[in-house]
Amino acid sequence: MTGAHCTTDKYLRHSVWMRHFRTDLAEIEQYLGILVKMGLVHMPRYTCYWSSELRFPAVADVMSRNMFSNLTRYIHFNDSNKMITNRDDPQYDPYFKVRPLLGMLRESCLNIEPEEKMSIDEQMTLSREEIHSGSTFQTSQKSGALK
């Protein structure tokens, strides 16, 4: 994650905001956590997470709205000057700007030790097939619920 901090600082050196905006590794990690939470709890606009009517403490208590806006505006994970913009070029990468972040996420996932017992999917689904006891269930046509 330090690469994101360095790239963001490098970008800010060329910005008028250099004297007014500072960030550190902890704030970048908080910012990414907020993005995950916002992906799980959708609101019409990002400012709603801080509004008095719809305030979402899991976001609003972690970072101010202004800091979130500034990070959204200035955060860089890769040097945009090295980006290939020609979509026909074989080296073109649509995820160039976040590629280092995706790489770190992938490495972290690969380093997770697999558990002894893993399940693919434990979600129950409705079925019209016979249960082992020989009885059948019918589903309601309106709600899809079991009768």
C-alpha positions as CSV (number, residue, x, y, z in Angstrom):
1,M,0.0,0.0,0.0
2,T,3.0,2.3,0.4
3,G,3.2,2.6,-3.4
4,A,-0.2,4.2,-3.4
5,H,0.9,6.7,-0.8
6,C,4.1,7.5,-2.7
7,T,2.2,7.9,-6.0
8,T,-0.4,10.1,-4.4
9,D,2.3,12.3,-2.8
10,K,4.1,12.5,-6.2
11,Y,0.9,13.6,-7.9
12,L,0.2,16.2,-5.2
13,R,3.7,17.7,-5.7
14,H,2.5,18.9,-9.1
15,S,-0.8,20.2,-7.7
16,V,-1.8,23.5,-6.2
17,W,-3.2,21.6,-3.2
18,M,0.2,20.3,-2.1
19,R,0.2,22.7,0.9
20,H,-3.4,22.0,1.8
21,F,-3.7,18.2,1.5
22,R,-1.8,15.5,3.3
23,T,-2.5,11.9,3.7
24,D,-0.9,8.8,5.2
25,L,-1.0,5.0,4.9
26,A,-3.7,4.7,7.6
27,E,-6.0,7.1,5.8
28,I,-5.6,5.3,2.5
29,E,-6.5,2.0,4.2
30,Q,-9.6,3.7,5.9
31,Y,-10.6,5.1,2.5
32,L,-10.4,1.6,0.9
33,G,-12.5,0.2,3.8
34,I,-15.1,2.9,3.3
35,L,-15.3,2.1,-0.4
36,V,-16.0,-1.6,0.5
37,K,-18.7,-0.5,3.0
38,M,-20.3,1.8,0.4
39,G,-20.4,-1.1,-2.0
40,L,-22.4,-3.1,0.5
41,V,-24.7,-0.3,1.6
42,H,-25.9,1.7,-1.4
43,M,-27.1,5.2,-1.2
44,P,-28.2,7.6,-3.9
45,R,-25.1,9.9,-3.6
46,Y,-21.9,9.4,-1.6
47,T,-22.7,12.6,0.4
48,C,-25.7,10.7,1.9
49,Y,-23.4,8.6,4.1
50,W,-22.6,11.8,6.0
51,S,-26.0,13.6,5.8
52,S,-28.0,14.1,9.0
53,E,-31.0,12.2,7.6
54,L,-29.3,9.1,6.3
55,R,-26.0,9.2,8.2
56,F,-24.1,5.8,8.1
57,P,-21.8,5.7,11.2
58,A,-19.6,2.9,9.8
59,V,-18.5,5.5,7.2
60,A,-19.1,8.9,8.8
61,D,-17.3,8.1,12.0
62,V,-14.2,6.8,10.2
63,M,-13.5,9.8,8.0
64,S,-14.9,13.3,7.3
65,R,-16.8,13.9,4.0
66,N,-14.2,16.5,2.9
67,M,-11.3,14.1,3.5
68,F,-13.1,11.4,1.6
69,S,-13.7,13.8,-1.3
70,N,-10.1,14.9,-1.4
71,L,-8.8,11.3,-1.4
72,T,-11.3,10.5,-4.2
73,R,-9.9,13.4,-6.1
74,Y,-6.2,12.9,-5.5
75,I,-5.5,9.3,-4.8
76,H,-3.3,7.5,-7.4
77,F,-2.2,3.9,-7.3
78,N,-0.1,4.2,-10.5
79,D,1.7,6.9,-12.5
80,S,-0.8,8.2,-15.0
81,N,2.0,9.5,-17.2
82,K,3.0,5.8,-18.0
83,M,-0.6,4.9,-19.0
84,I,-1.2,3.6,-22.5
85,T,-4.4,5.2,-23.7
86,N,-4.6,3.5,-27.2
87,R,-7.2,0.7,-26.7
88,D,-5.9,-1.1,-29.8
89,D,-2.4,-1.4,-28.3
90,P,-1.7,-4.9,-27.1
91,Q,-0.1,-3.4,-23.9
92,Y,-3.3,-1.5,-23.1
93,D,-4.6,-2.2,-19.6
94,P,-8.1,-1.0,-18.7
95,Y,-7.3,-1.5,-15.0
96,F,-3.9,0.4,-15.2
97,K,-4.8,3.0,-12.6
98,V,-5.7,0.4,-10.0
99,R,-3.4,-2.5,-11.1
100,P,-1.0,-2.2,-8.1
101,L,-4.0,-2.4,-5.7
102,L,-5.4,-5.4,-7.6
103,G,-2.0,-7.1,-7.5
104,M,-1.7,-6.6,-3.7
105,L,-5.2,-7.8,-3.1
106,R,-4.5,-10.9,-5.2
107,E,-1.3,-11.6,-3.4
108,S,-3.1,-11.3,0.0
109,C,-5.7,-13.7,-1.1
110,L,-3.2,-16.2,-2.3
111,N,-1.4,-16.1,1.0
112,I,-4.5,-17.2,2.9
113,E,-4.0,-20.7,4.2
114,P,-6.8,-23.0,2.9
115,E,-8.9,-24.6,5.6
116,E,-9.2,-28.3,5.9
117,K,-12.9,-28.3,5.1
118,M,-14.1,-25.8,2.5
119,S,-17.6,-25.6,1.0
120,I,-18.4,-24.1,-2.4
121,D,-22.0,-23.0,-1.6
122,E,-24.1,-23.5,1.5
123,Q,-27.1,-21.5,0.3
124,M,-30.4,-23.3,0.4
125,T,-32.4,-23.2,-2.8
126,L,-36.1,-24.1,-3.5
127,S,-36.6,-27.3,-5.5
128,R,-39.6,-29.3,-6.7
129,E,-37.7,-32.5,-6.4
130,E,-38.5,-35.2,-3.9
131,I,-37.0,-35.1,-0.5
132,H,-35.3,-38.3,0.8
133,S,-38.4,-39.1,2.8
134,G,-40.4,-39.4,-0.4
135,S,-42.6,-36.3,0.1
136,T,-42.7,-33.3,-2.2
137,F,-43.1,-29.6,-1.6
138,Q,-44.9,-27.3,-3.9
139,T,-43.8,-23.7,-4.4
140,S,-46.2,-20.8,-4.4
141,Q,-46.4,-19.2,-7.9
142,K,-46.5,-15.7,-6.5
143,S,-43.7,-15.6,-3.9
144,G,-41.7,-18.8,-4.7
145,A,-42.0,-19.7,-1.0
146,L,-42.7,-23.2,0.3
147,K,-46.3,-24.1,1.2
